[in-house]
Amino acid sequence: MAENAVELHNVTKCFSKVIANDDVSLEIGKGEVVALLGENGAGKSTIMKILYGLYSMDEGRIVIDGKEVRIKSPKDAISHGIAMIQQHFSLVFPHTVTENIVLGNVHGWLDLKEAKEKVGMLAKKYGFPVPLDARVGDLAVGVQQKVEILKALYLDARILIMDEPTAVLTPQEAESLVSFIRSYAADGNSVVFITHKMKEVMESADRIIVMRNGRITGNVLKSETNERELARMMMGEELEVESEEEPIDVSKLPVSIEVVDARKKNRDGIAVLDGVSFSVHKGEIFGIAGVSGNGQDEICEAISGNMKLDGGKIIFEGKDITNESVRKRIEEGIGYVPVDRYKDGMVMEMTLSENMMLKSSYSEKWVKNGFIDKKGIDEYTDEVIRDYQVKATGHSDIAHNLSGGNQQKVVLAREIDAGRHAIIFNQPTRGLDIGAVDRIHRAIKGEKRKGKAVVVVSTELTEIFELSDRICVMYRGKIMGIYNRGELTTGRIGLLMAGVEDGKA
């Protein structure tokens, strides 16, 4: 048995009347990679934030390298060699990479040249090609994450906590991160990563700790478990396995959405949509794959009306809606689940009921004789909470008090209701655990069976393959090809996503 770098003994943490961690004990060995699994609200992030000093525990002990310590703040944690990379990065965008890394870690005179050399050595050692003089705000999100990691390495962190580390990464970036984790642990350091992605767990972890309802329900070696068993420990029940769907002939289905020669340039004059054309049929799930930033977001924004095209048309149910307002498109029956639920999907200071009626406050459904039917909205929201298994006490809960997965369920329910004929899902399960992913996938397939046209944008190839009847691959604002279910392999789609034309690899 490897010597333990960290031990947590009988840790309990309550927020008001909610028990987030209930008598939790765990160990992290030196040179070990530990995956912390659990549904949203299971307590996994809370226990790690206690270790990092962001939260104080109500009861329990923390032992580092065999000695009991008191960690009251991140400064205390850093002094013990503990660093945490959170989902939302703590970077200053106007500053350079080097400046961000040394920010807050220098007292007195700063030799920027010496600091840059140290950062450069760390970047080279772990294979991070990061432009040290570039402004962080100009970097892709995957590179920004590498900057966060370099901040931790610059402080000589020996224990690295990573909260949903690949939630915002492309498949290629995620693969690079996994390589770093293995290399970092091989040097005798310890890594804890909180994730919902079984593939990462089975590829990267030495040991897997599963949490549910604030308690540990499993602590197993990767070699002694499988994905189905992990899912059972996470959820307390078996995941139902749906039978594999047969490919469908979409040519026999009526067309709902048509995108015709869509063109759009960004502020720099670069084409983000370059002659994009496709159709989506009723009763079809049309998957759009590609590395983030290749025009997928713009397609979603164009169909939903949040972005005007420079050229081309959007036809919906036989009508040209290219110049129609967002409200008109909502009235026509288009639902839209945006990629950023925090910025575009909800108003975090509002109640769940208020969020549920955001896009239909003018509708006859909720307005009677000039007055809003508050009782009706509250009852409807409580139904959504029950049907979608949202972890909330009721319709009056404030949105920002819910976990990310439960916020996503609320947005999903609202847009499914609004999308009477078509729904666009942009990264519908990003950052969610396996239980939430399974329920959302079932909901998406259910809307297809109702005859709706469904568009799913995802950087998760497993999600694209599982859901899509046809797959469209995008690269630099262009469509590399549209394929039926079963025609693409992972290797083939990877080449298309990299801009290699089909058959020319």
HELIX and SHEET records of a PDB file:
HELIX    1   1 LYS A   44  LEU A   51  1                                   8    
HELIX    2   2 PRO A   74  SER A   79  1                                   6    
HELIX    3   3 VAL A   97  VAL A  102  1                                   6    
HELIX    4   4 LEU A  112  LYS A  125  1                                  14    
HELIX    5   5 VAL A  136  ASP A  138  5                                   3    
HELIX    6   6 VAL A  141  TYR A  154  1                                  14    
HELIX    7   7 PRO A  171  ALA A  186  1                                  16    
HELIX    8   8 MET A  198  SER A  204  1                                   7    
HELIX    9   9 LYS A  222  GLU A  224  5                                   3    
HELIX   10  10 GLU A  227  MET A  235  1                                   9    
HELIX   11  11 VAL A  250  LYS A  252  5                                   3    
HELIX   12  12 GLN A  296  SER A  304  1                                   9    
HELIX   13  13 VAL A  326  GLU A  332  1                                   7    
HELIX   14  14 ARG A  341  GLY A  345  3                                   5    
HELIX   15  15 LEU A  352  MET A  356  1                                   5    
HELIX   16  16 LYS A  374  ASP A  387  1                                  14    
HELIX   17  17 ALA A  399  ASN A  401  5                                   3    
HELIX   18  18 GLY A  404  ALA A  418  1                                  15    
HELIX   19  19 ILE A  434  ARG A  449  1                                  16    
HELIX   20  20 LEU A  461  LEU A  467  1                                   7    
HELIX   21  21 THR A  490  MET A  497  1                                   8    
SHEET    1   A 4 VAL A  18  GLY A  29  0                                        
SHEET    2   A 4 ASN A   4  PHE A  15 -1                                        
SHEET    3   A 4 GLU A  59  ILE A  64 -1                                        
SHEET    4   A 4 LYS A  67  VAL A  69 -1                                        
SHEET    1   B 6 ILE A  82  ILE A  85  0                                        
SHEET    2   B 6 ILE A 159  ASP A 163  1                                        
SHEET    3   B 6 SER A 190  ILE A 194  1                                        
SHEET    4   B 6 VAL A  33  GLY A  38  1                                        
SHEET    5   B 6 ARG A 207  ARG A 212  1                                        
SHEET    6   B 6 ARG A 215  LEU A 221 -1                                        
SHEET    1   C 4 ALA A 271  HIS A 281  0                                        
SHEET    2   C 4 VAL A 255  LYS A 265 -1                                        
SHEET    3   C 4 GLY A 311  PHE A 316 -1                                        
SHEET    4   C 4 LYS A 319  ASP A 320 -1                                        
SHEET    1   D 6 ILE A 334  VAL A 337  0                                        
SHEET    2   D 6 ALA A 422  ASN A 426  1                                        
SHEET    3   D 6 ALA A 453  VAL A 457  1                                        
SHEET    4   D 6 ILE A 285  ALA A 289  1                                        
SHEET    5   D 6 ARG A 470  TYR A 475  1                                        
SHEET    6   D 6 LYS A 478  ASN A 484 -1                                        
SHEET    1   E 2 VAL A 367  LYS A 368  0                                        
SHEET    2   E 2 PHE A 371  ILE A 372 -1                                        
END                                                                             
